[in-house]
Amino acid sequence: MSATRKNPDAFAFQVMLGLCLIWGCQQVLIKTAAVDIAPVMQAAMRNFIAAVLVGLLVCWRGGWEQLGSTWKAGAVAGGLFGLEFLFIAEGLKLTSAAHMSVFLYTAPVFTALGLHFRLASERLRLLQWLGILLAFGGIATAFAGGMSFEQMDGRTLLGDAMGVLAGLAWGATTVVVRCSRLSEAPATLTLFYQLAVGCVGLVLIALLSGQIAAVTWTPLALGSVLFQGIVVSFISYLTWFWLLRKYLASNLAVFSFITPLFGVTFGVVLLGEPLSANFVLGAVMVLLGVILVSAEPWVKLQLRKWVG
């Protein structure tokens, strides 16, 4: 890993903008292609394609020698990764892509909470605790703010809850990686575990639920699976790991929160999804809370500059 990391420059910003654009559109793509291929099958196929590509990359660059010491943690991380995409897939049947894009990005909050109790070096500080309170307040506001019990849409609420559970599974995956031998393993091997184990679990679910037989291979379905497998799960993830080797992670994290903004925009513009005032307010609270949690050093620096 690079000995020195620098603040993101114009090049890093352009790359991050491209990554956020890619990540932001995937929920809309999954929902659009769902008429031809169930979201669970899309997730399984994308993981399979990316796992093959990442596996070939590990063969080329090395890393299999750590298989014996990391496979148990890899299986757990992969299971959680598959669970994340199961919640995303099932949640998108019930709620909008815009809602899913926001609730999924509660993941850093759950990561921070998990690491707080597992690693002494990751104890939460005041600004981060404020961020957690703000994020959970935002979730509550987005769920029900301004609505009576009779006005609540049960399907949407369940889908939104699955979005939060997907964020929880994503956060738990990160905790497992950080607190196990995977923290010292190559990023490609860690990614392979997540993709391969997640694929197996999702395929089994698709088989048991009969979703494999319901696939219709239209250009839209094929394009969705290939885009998610090659561009999202392979190219974009490896590009993100490459950026983490070059630039400060806390500053990159700030840029990554553009993703749900793209997700909401795509959902509204391309799918015509409505946005309620309470959801917009809750989403802003969630994103601000996540920034306080994930980019606390950067926030402190900006506050010092502002006060000074």
Protein Blocks (a to p, Z undefined) as FASTA:
>chain_A
ZZbdcdddfklmmmmmmmmmmmmmmmmmmmmmmmmocfklmmmmmmmmmmmmmmmmmmmn
opjlmmmmmmmmmmmmmmmmmmmmmmmmmmmmmmcfklmmmmmmmmmmmmmmmmmmmpmk
lcccfklmmmmmmmmmmmmmmmmgoiafklpcfklmmmmmmmmmmmmmmmmmmmmmmmmm
klmpcfklmmmmmmmmmmmmmmmmmmmnopmmmpccdfklmmmmmmmmmmmmmmmmmmmm
mmmmmmcfklmmmmmmmmmmmmmmmmmmmnopacdfklmmmmmmmmmmmmmmmmmmmmmm
mmmmmmZZ
